[in-house]
């Protein structure tokens, strides 16, 4: 009984949130029409890119039929409509409420995907989405949340049409956050905080597999171990570097230096 009451409460809050979000006091459209009809109109408006109209339509659906199956479908499209209309905070809030209101929905994967997309955009910010910007210099917290959301989406619905896009975003996030962590390691190294540099570089190697920054992180670890006069640890890291990156320029330069004959002046 408690679970039923909690779900009813969540659904009520969901309907309230989606129904109250408006910039005007105009009456909601399609009053008195069936849930199926209102949903069909909203779906058509989304397809036509009329997101502002679709928002009002799905709000009307929620207001009149808050606990019916078309309301659940409408809420999914309402999340998307808010996102496309540039209201990402509202879209994210409704997505989070959807998870609480419909915990057994077969559409949870899509909701997590939309949350991932929204957090992915939030990680870049308005100007960074429109101007050239090195995201590896930016706080990655929203990107990390986006990665977790997208990962959950893929696990929940591995056959969905959004999986390809989700995986592409995850690869990009993995590379960006790894580079961010490497930049911190390089900062420590440049300021002679070698132990801190090693620990941060190890984080790149261990936590961001297949990222583009692993090679540079291994080189930094080797250089730091050499400076700290820890040859055994440096050699161990060198073996990892050579095994995974046989053409690495740093290891090649060390090999070439070792092959040069020593000139003895008499």
KAMO-V497750 format. One record per backbone hydrogen bond with DSSP energy under -1.0 kcal/mol. NH is the residue of the N-H (numbers start at 0). CO is the residue of the C=O. Records with the same first field share a line. If there is no record, write none. Layout:
NH=CO / CO
//
This chain:
4=0
5=1
6=2
7=3
8=4
9=5
10=6
11=7
12=8
13=9
14=10
15=11
16=12
17=13
18=14
19=15
20=16
21=19
32=29
37=33
38=34
39=35
40=36
41=37
42=38
43=39
44=40
45=41
46=42
47=43
48=45
49=44
50=48
53=49
54=50
55=51
56=52
57=53
58=54
59=55
60=56
61=57
62=58
63=59
64=60
67=64
71=67
72=68
73=69
74=70
75=71
76=72
77=73
78=74
79=75
80=76
81=77
82=78
83=79
84=80
85=82
86=81
90=86
91=87
92=88
93=89
94=90
95=91
96=92
97=93
98=94
99=95
100=96
101=97
104=101
107=104
110=106
111=107
112=108
113=109
114=110
115=111
116=112
117=113
118=114
119=115
120=116
121=117
122=118
124=120
128=124
129=126
130=126
134=132
136=133
137=134
143=139
144=140
145=141
146=142
147=143
148=144
149=145
150=146
151=147
152=148
153=149
154=150
155=151
156=152
159=156
162=159
165=161
166=162
167=163
168=164
169=165
170=166
171=167
172=168
173=169
174=170
175=171
176=172
177=173
178=174
179=175
180=176
181=177
182=178
183=179
184=180
185=181
186=182
187=183
188=184
189=185
190=186
191=188
192=187
193=191
196=192
197=193
198=194
199=195
200=196
201=197
202=198
203=199
204=200
205=201
206=202
207=203
210=207
213=210
216=212
217=213
218=214
219=215
220=216
221=217
222=218
223=219
224=220
225=221
226=222
227=223
228=225
229=224
233=229
234=230
235=231
236=232
237=233
238=234
239=235
240=236
241=237
242=238
243=239
244=240
247=244
251=247
252=248
253=249
254=250
255=251
256=252
257=253
258=254
//
